[in-house]
Amino acid sequence: MEKDRPPHDDVLAEWLTHYFSCDLVSAGLSDQGLARARDSSKDLLERWQL
């Protein structure tokens, strides 16, 4: 459940380690774009706007 998730978890990075990244690449996201999306040192909203 969401309430059990540690507050410091990177939700986008969690999704990008699984099938979601394959979908993005299949849709045309570059390797560089995927690397930017996975970079948890960047702001989540910035990474979300691929």
C-alpha positions as CSV (number, residue, x, y, z in Angstrom):
1,M,0.0,0.0,0.0
2,E,1.0,3.6,-0.6
3,K,1.1,4.4,3.1
4,D,3.7,1.6,3.6
5,R,6.1,3.1,0.9
6,P,9.2,4.8,2.3
7,P,8.9,8.5,1.6
8,H,12.3,8.7,-0.1
9,D,11.5,6.1,-2.7
10,D,11.7,7.3,-6.3
11,V,8.4,6.2,-7.9
12,L,9.5,6.9,-11.4
13,A,12.8,5.0,-11.1
14,E,10.8,2.1,-9.7
15,W,8.6,1.9,-12.8
16,L,11.6,2.4,-15.1
17,T,13.3,-0.7,-13.8
18,H,10.5,-2.8,-15.2
19,Y,8.4,-3.0,-18.4
20,F,7.7,0.8,-18.5
21,S,11.2,1.6,-19.8
22,C,10.8,-1.0,-22.7
23,D,7.5,0.7,-23.6
24,L,9.2,4.1,-23.7
25,V,12.0,2.9,-25.9
26,S,9.6,1.2,-28.2
27,A,7.7,4.4,-28.5
28,G,10.9,6.2,-29.6
29,L,12.6,7.5,-26.4
30,S,16.4,7.7,-26.9
31,D,18.9,6.0,-24.7
32,Q,19.9,9.4,-23.5
33,G,16.3,10.3,-22.7
34,L,15.9,7.0,-20.7
35,A,19.1,7.7,-18.8
36,R,17.8,11.2,-17.9
37,A,14.5,9.7,-16.8
38,R,16.3,7.2,-14.6
39,D,18.5,9.9,-13.0
40,S,17.1,10.2,-9.5
41,S,19.3,13.1,-8.7
42,K,17.0,15.2,-10.9
43,D,13.6,16.5,-9.9
44,L,10.8,14.1,-10.5
45,L,8.6,16.6,-12.4
46,E,11.6,17.4,-14.7
47,R,12.1,13.8,-15.5
48,W,8.4,13.1,-16.0
49,Q,8.3,15.6,-18.9
50,L,10.4,13.5,-21.3
